[in-house]
Amino acid sequence: MPKTDSPAQVAWRKSSYSGGSNGGGTDCVETALLLDGRVAFRDSKDPGAGALLFSRTGMAAWLAGVKAGRFDGTGLG
């Protein structure tokens, strides 16, 4: 088995809210954990468009930024 893998060759997981009764739920992302430890994200409506890849450290930093409001346009971060 190779040390790394392609986002096209992994098991993708979609939110349980996607497509449910929560107001449509069709705008969703899927996520996958790659064999080399990276985390991949893609648009569930267009999976062939590519994926964003994060290292685990990068993912933790991005989530911290989201929680701090750095990406929501409020200028709080």
Secondary structure, 3 states (H helix, E strand, C coil): CCCCCCHHHCCCEECCCCCCCCCCCCCCEEEEECCCCCEEEEECCCHHHCCEEECHHHHHHHHHHHHCCCCCCCCCC
